[in-house]
Amino acid sequence: MFTNSSMKTPNLVNAIKEVVEAVQLTLLKVIAFKCDQASTNVAAINILKAETNAKYLRKSHKEKRNLGFELGGQEIVTLI
C-alpha cells in the first residue's frame, strides 16, 4: 500500500489489518511485520499488540506475552 504522506495511526492500523487479511486470503502466512521507528508506526504496532492482549484477557483472563500481534489467528512478529 502506497501513500503520498504519512497516515494517522488509526488509519494505519486499519490498513495493516486490510493488507494482512488480503494476504491471508491467498493462504500465504504473514510471519513478520517490518517498519521504521516513526511514531505513527510504533503507535500502530502498540495498538495491535494491545488488541491482541485484550482478546486473550477476555478469553482466558491471562495476558498473552508475545513478540508481536495476532491477526486472523496467526501471530505476526514485529521488527522495528
VOTIDO-690185 format. One record per atom (N, C-alpha, C, O): residue in three letters; atom name; x, z, y. Coordinates in nm, 3 decimals. Atoms other than C-alpha are relative to their C-alpha. Layout:
N
ALA, CA, X, Z, Y
...
% end
This chain:
80
MET, N, 0.086, 0.000, -0.116
MET, CA, 0.000, 0.000, 0.000
MET, C, 0.091, 0.000, 0.122
MET, O, 0.180, 0.084, 0.134
PHE, N, -0.080, 0.010, -0.121
PHE, CA, 0.149, -0.103, 0.334
PHE, C, -0.086, 0.031, 0.122
PHE, O, -0.204, -0.004, 0.126
THR, N, 0.069, -0.028, -0.126
THR, CA, 0.054, 0.021, 0.680
THR, C, 0.094, -0.035, 0.114
THR, O, 0.215, -0.046, 0.095
ASN, N, -0.086, 0.033, -0.115
ASN, CA, 0.179, -0.065, 1.026
ASN, C, 0.039, 0.124, 0.080
ASN, O, 0.113, 0.113, 0.178
SER, N, -0.038, -0.126, -0.063
SER, CA, 0.208, 0.301, 1.130
SER, C, -0.022, 0.112, -0.100
SER, O, -0.073, 0.089, -0.210
SER, N, 0.018, -0.113, 0.092
SER, CA, 0.206, 0.647, 0.976
SER, C, -0.149, 0.031, -0.017
SER, O, -0.230, 0.004, 0.072
MET, N, 0.138, -0.038, 0.029
MET, CA, -0.114, 0.772, 0.815
MET, C, -0.017, 0.148, 0.024
MET, O, 0.078, 0.226, 0.011
LYS, N, 0.033, -0.143, -0.009
LYS, CA, -0.282, 1.102, 0.884
LYS, C, -0.002, 0.055, -0.142
LYS, O, -0.034, -0.017, -0.237
THR, N, -0.014, -0.062, 0.131
THR, CA, -0.237, 1.345, 0.597
THR, C, -0.123, -0.018, -0.090
THR, O, -0.106, -0.057, -0.206
PRO, N, 0.116, 0.018, 0.089
PRO, CA, -0.598, 1.336, 0.464
PRO, C, -0.015, -0.145, -0.048
PRO, O, -0.054, -0.169, -0.163
ASN, N, 0.007, 0.141, 0.040
ASN, CA, -0.589, 0.955, 0.463
ASN, C, 0.108, -0.033, -0.102
ASN, O, 0.085, -0.111, -0.195
LEU, N, -0.108, 0.021, 0.095
LEU, CA, -0.255, 0.961, 0.281
LEU, C, -0.035, 0.057, -0.137
LEU, O, -0.007, -0.006, -0.239
VAL, N, 0.043, -0.060, 0.127
VAL, CA, -0.393, 1.196, 0.015
VAL, C, -0.098, -0.093, -0.071
VAL, O, -0.085, -0.118, -0.191
ASN, N, 0.096, 0.093, 0.060
ASN, CA, -0.685, 0.958, -0.042
ASN, C, 0.067, -0.128, -0.048
ASN, O, 0.032, -0.180, -0.154
ALA, N, -0.071, 0.121, 0.039
ALA, CA, -0.452, 0.657, -0.053
ALA, C, 0.080, 0.022, -0.128
ALA, O, 0.080, -0.064, -0.217
ILE, N, -0.076, -0.031, 0.122
ILE, CA, -0.229, 0.824, -0.313
ILE, C, -0.094, 0.005, -0.119
ILE, O, -0.064, -0.051, -0.225
LYS, N, 0.097, -0.008, 0.110
LYS, CA, -0.533, 0.905, -0.526
LYS, C, -0.051, -0.138, -0.041
LYS, O, -0.061, -0.167, -0.160
GLU, N, 0.049, 0.135, 0.030
GLU, CA, -0.664, 0.548, -0.499
GLU, C, 0.102, -0.082, -0.076
GLU, O, 0.069, -0.148, -0.174
VAL, N, -0.105, 0.080, 0.064
VAL, CA, -0.333, 0.389, -0.593
VAL, C, 0.027, 0.050, -0.141
VAL, O, 0.039, -0.030, -0.234
VAL, N, -0.027, -0.056, 0.133
VAL, CA, -0.268, 0.626, -0.884
VAL, C, -0.116, -0.034, -0.094
VAL, O, -0.092, -0.073, -0.209
GLU, N, 0.116, 0.032, 0.083
GLU, CA, -0.623, 0.574, -1.015
GLU, C, 0.001, -0.148, -0.040
GLU, O, -0.027, -0.181, -0.155
ALA, N, -0.005, 0.144, 0.030
ALA, CA, -0.585, 0.195, -0.992
ALA, C, 0.107, -0.030, -0.105
ALA, O, 0.085, -0.111, -0.195
VAL, N, -0.107, 0.021, 0.099
VAL, CA, -0.257, 0.209, -1.184
VAL, C, -0.043, 0.055, -0.135
VAL, O, -0.020, -0.009, -0.238
GLN, N, 0.043, -0.060, 0.127
GLN, CA, -0.404, 0.441, -1.448
GLN, C, -0.107, -0.085, -0.069
GLN, O, -0.113, -0.087, -0.192
LEU, N, 0.101, 0.089, 0.060
LEU, CA, -0.694, 0.198, -1.500
LEU, C, 0.062, -0.115, -0.077
LEU, O, -0.003, -0.173, -0.165
THR, N, -0.070, 0.106, 0.074
THR, CA, -0.438, -0.057, -1.620
THR, C, 0.062, 0.055, -0.128
THR, O, 0.125, -0.020, -0.203
LEU, N, -0.055, -0.074, 0.114
LEU, CA, -0.339, 0.201, -1.888
LEU, C, 0.149, 0.028, 0.013
LEU, O, 0.213, 0.071, -0.083
LEU, N, -0.137, -0.043, -0.027
LEU, CA, 0.002, 0.248, -1.729
LEU, C, -0.004, 0.146, 0.042
LEU, O, -0.107, 0.196, 0.088
LYS, N, -0.008, -0.141, -0.037
LYS, CA, 0.117, 0.604, -1.667
LYS, C, 0.092, 0.016, 0.120
LYS, O, 0.205, -0.033, 0.120
VAL, N, -0.082, -0.036, -0.115
VAL, CA, 0.242, 0.723, -1.331
VAL, C, 0.067, 0.131, -0.036
VAL, O, -0.002, 0.231, -0.060
ILE, N, -0.070, -0.122, 0.041
ILE, CA, 0.511, 0.978, -1.412
ILE, C, 0.068, 0.071, 0.116
ILE, O, 0.101, 0.189, 0.106
ALA, N, -0.066, -0.062, -0.114
ALA, CA, 0.667, 1.039, -1.070
ALA, C, -0.048, -0.064, 0.129
ALA, O, -0.097, -0.177, 0.131
PHE, N, 0.037, 0.046, -0.133
PHE, CA, 0.597, 1.004, -0.702
PHE, C, 0.117, 0.030, 0.091
PHE, O, 0.157, 0.146, 0.104
LYS, N, -0.118, -0.014, -0.086
LYS, CA, 0.888, 0.946, -0.463
LYS, C, -0.037, -0.026, 0.145
LYS, O, -0.104, -0.125, 0.175
CYS, N, 0.020, 0.022, -0.144
CYS, CA, 0.873, 0.986, -0.086
CYS, C, 0.110, 0.070, 0.077
CYS, O, 0.184, 0.152, 0.023
ASP, N, -0.098, -0.069, -0.084
ASP, CA, 1.090, 1.090, 0.203
ASP, C, -0.059, 0.133, 0.048
ASP, O, -0.169, 0.171, 0.007
GLN, N, 0.043, -0.134, -0.042
GLN, CA, 1.059, 1.425, 0.377
GLN, C, -0.078, -0.001, 0.131
GLN, O, -0.080, 0.099, 0.202
ALA, N, 0.085, 0.003, -0.119
ALA, CA, 0.832, 1.310, 0.659
ALA, C, -0.108, 0.106, -0.014
ALA, O, -0.157, 0.131, -0.125
SER, N, 0.093, -0.113, 0.006
SER, CA, 0.593, 1.589, 0.749
SER, C, -0.134, -0.037, -0.062
SER, O, -0.192, 0.044, -0.134
THR, N, 0.129, 0.039, 0.060
THR, CA, 0.279, 1.393, 0.654
THR, C, 0.014, -0.018, -0.151
THR, O, -0.079, 0.014, -0.225
ASN, N, -0.021, 0.016, 0.144
ASN, CA, 0.428, 1.308, 0.313
ASN, C, 0.006, 0.135, -0.070
ASN, O, -0.058, 0.156, -0.173
VAL, N, -0.013, -0.134, 0.059
VAL, CA, 0.524, 1.668, 0.239
VAL, C, -0.136, 0.071, 0.002
VAL, O, -0.172, 0.136, -0.096
ALA, N, 0.132, -0.064, -0.009
ALA, CA, 0.183, 1.790, 0.358
ALA, C, -0.095, -0.059, -0.104
ALA, O, -0.172, 0.015, -0.165
ALA, N, 0.087, 0.064, 0.099
ALA, CA, 0.004, 1.536, 0.135
ALA, C, 0.034, 0.050, -0.141
ALA, O, -0.057, 0.080, -0.218
ILE, N, -0.042, -0.050, 0.131
ILE, CA, 0.207, 1.644, -0.169
ILE, C, -0.045, 0.144, -0.018
ILE, O, -0.093, 0.182, -0.125
ASN, N, 0.042, -0.140, 0.008
ASN, CA, 0.134, 2.009, -0.092
ASN, C, -0.151, 0.012, -0.022
ASN, O, -0.196, 0.100, -0.095
ILE, N, 0.146, 0.000, 0.022
ILE, CA, -0.241, 1.933, -0.074
ILE, C, -0.031, -0.036, -0.144
ILE, O, -0.114, 0.028, -0.207
LEU, N, 0.025, 0.041, 0.139
LEU, CA, -0.231, 1.753, -0.409
LEU, C, 0.040, 0.110, -0.098
LEU, O, -0.029, 0.133, -0.197
LYS, N, -0.041, -0.112, 0.085
LYS, CA, -0.039, 2.044, -0.564
LYS, C, -0.102, 0.114, 0.008
LYS, O, -0.136, 0.174, -0.094
ALA, N, 0.098, -0.107, -0.018
ALA, CA, -0.288, 2.294, -0.418
ALA, C, -0.131, -0.034, -0.071
ALA, O, -0.193, 0.054, -0.131
GLU, N, 0.121, 0.042, 0.071
GLU, CA, -0.582, 2.092, -0.555
GLU, C, 0.016, 0.018, -0.150
GLU, O, -0.076, 0.062, -0.219
THR, N, -0.027, -0.017, 0.144
THR, CA, -0.421, 2.092, -0.900
THR, C, -0.004, 0.147, -0.037
THR, O, -0.065, 0.185, -0.138
ASN, N, -0.002, -0.144, 0.028
ASN, CA, -0.358, 2.466, -0.885
ASN, C, -0.140, 0.059, 0.006
ASN, O, -0.176, 0.142, -0.077
ALA, N, 0.138, -0.051, -0.014
ALA, CA, -0.715, 2.534, -0.767
ALA, C, -0.084, -0.038, -0.121
ALA, O, -0.166, 0.041, -0.167
LYS, N, 0.074, 0.043, 0.119
LYS, CA, -0.851, 2.333, -1.060
LYS, C, 0.031, 0.091, -0.118
LYS, O, -0.059, 0.130, -0.192
TYR, N, -0.037, -0.087, 0.111
TYR, CA, -0.655, 2.546, -1.307
TYR, C, -0.050, 0.142, 0.022
TYR, O, -0.087, 0.210, -0.074
LEU, N, 0.052, -0.133, -0.028
LEU, CA, -0.758, 2.868, -1.134
LEU, C, -0.149, 0.008, -0.033
LEU, O, -0.196, 0.109, -0.086
ARG, N, 0.144, 0.002, 0.031
ARG, CA, -1.126, 2.768, -1.166
ARG, C, -0.023, -0.004, -0.151
ARG, O, -0.114, 0.062, -0.201
LYS, N, 0.022, 0.017, 0.144
LYS, CA, -1.090, 2.671, -1.533
LYS, C, 0.047, 0.120, -0.081
LYS, O, -0.025, 0.167, -0.170
SER, N, -0.057, -0.103, 0.087
SER, CA, -0.868, 2.944, -1.673
SER, C, 0.040, 0.127, 0.074
SER, O, 0.091, 0.221, 0.012
HIS, N, -0.039, -0.115, -0.082
HIS, CA, -0.811, 3.190, -1.388
HIS, C, 0.150, 0.025, -0.005
HIS, O, 0.196, 0.137, 0.018
LYS, N, -0.145, -0.008, 0.002
LYS, CA, -0.439, 3.117, -1.426
LYS, C, 0.055, -0.113, 0.086
LYS, O, 0.001, -0.223, 0.090
GLU, N, -0.065, 0.103, -0.080
GLU, CA, -0.209, 2.932, -1.191
GLU, C, 0.073, -0.098, -0.090
GLU, O, 0.123, -0.062, -0.197
LYS, N, -0.076, 0.102, 0.071
LYS, CA, -0.053, 2.610, -1.306
LYS, C, 0.129, -0.021, 0.079
LYS, O, 0.125, -0.072, 0.191
ARG, N, -0.130, 0.019, -0.063
ARG, CA, 0.315, 2.608, -1.219
ARG, C, 0.061, -0.127, -0.058
ARG, O, 0.102, -0.129, -0.175
ASN, N, -0.059, 0.124, 0.047
ASN, CA, 0.442, 2.255, -1.245
ASN, C, 0.085, -0.062, 0.108
ASN, O, 0.095, -0.008, 0.219
LEU, N, -0.092, 0.065, -0.094
LEU, CA, 0.680, 2.016, -1.075
LEU, C, -0.070, -0.098, 0.093
LEU, O, -0.006, -0.158, 0.179
GLY, N, 0.071, 0.097, -0.082
GLY, CA, 0.411, 1.805, -0.917
GLY, C, -0.147, 0.032, 0.010
GLY, O, -0.187, 0.145, 0.036
PHE, N, 0.145, -0.014, -0.007
PHE, CA, 0.039, 1.748, -0.923
PHE, C, -0.061, -0.080, -0.113
PHE, O, 0.007, -0.158, -0.179
GLU, N, 0.070, 0.074, 0.103
GLU, CA, -0.222, 1.613, -1.161
GLU, C, -0.105, -0.090, 0.061
GLU, O, -0.178, -0.050, 0.152
LEU, N, 0.108, 0.093, -0.032
LEU, CA, -0.442, 1.309, -1.119
LEU, C, -0.039, -0.071, -0.128
LEU, O, 0.048, -0.117, -0.202
GLY, N, 0.045, 0.066, 0.121
GLY, CA, -0.653, 1.161, -1.393
GLY, C, 0.047, 0.069, -0.126
GLY, O, 0.066, 0.004, -0.229
GLY, N, -0.042, -0.075, 0.118
GLY, CA, -0.547, 1.437, -1.630
GLY, C, 0.148, -0.015, -0.034
GLY, O, 0.191, 0.026, -0.142
GLN, N, -0.142, 0.025, 0.026
GLN, CA, -0.181, 1.340, -1.601
GLN, C, 0.086, 0.067, 0.108
GLN, O, 0.058, 0.055, 0.227
GLU, N, -0.092, -0.061, -0.096
GLU, CA, 0.100, 1.539, -1.440
GLU, C, 0.091, -0.106, 0.060
GLU, O, 0.146, -0.190, -0.012
ILE, N, -0.087, 0.093, -0.071
ILE, CA, 0.293, 1.345, -1.178
ILE, C, 0.105, 0.085, 0.072
ILE, O, 0.072, 0.167, 0.158
VAL, N, -0.110, -0.076, -0.058
VAL, CA, 0.633, 1.487, -1.083
VAL, C, 0.029, -0.056, 0.139
VAL, O, 0.027, -0.178, 0.159
THR, N, -0.032, 0.045, -0.135
THR, CA, 0.720, 1.474, -0.714
THR, C, 0.150, 0.005, 0.024
THR, O, 0.217, 0.102, -0.009
LEU, N, -0.143, 0.011, -0.034
LEU, CA, 1.063, 1.361, -0.598
LEU, C, 0.009, -0.018, 0.151
LEU, O, -0.014, -0.127, 0.203
ILE, N, -0.007, 0.005, -0.146
ILE, CA, 1.111, 1.445, -0.232
ILE, C, 0.145, 0.015, 0.042
ILE, O, 0.175, 0.014, 0.162
% end
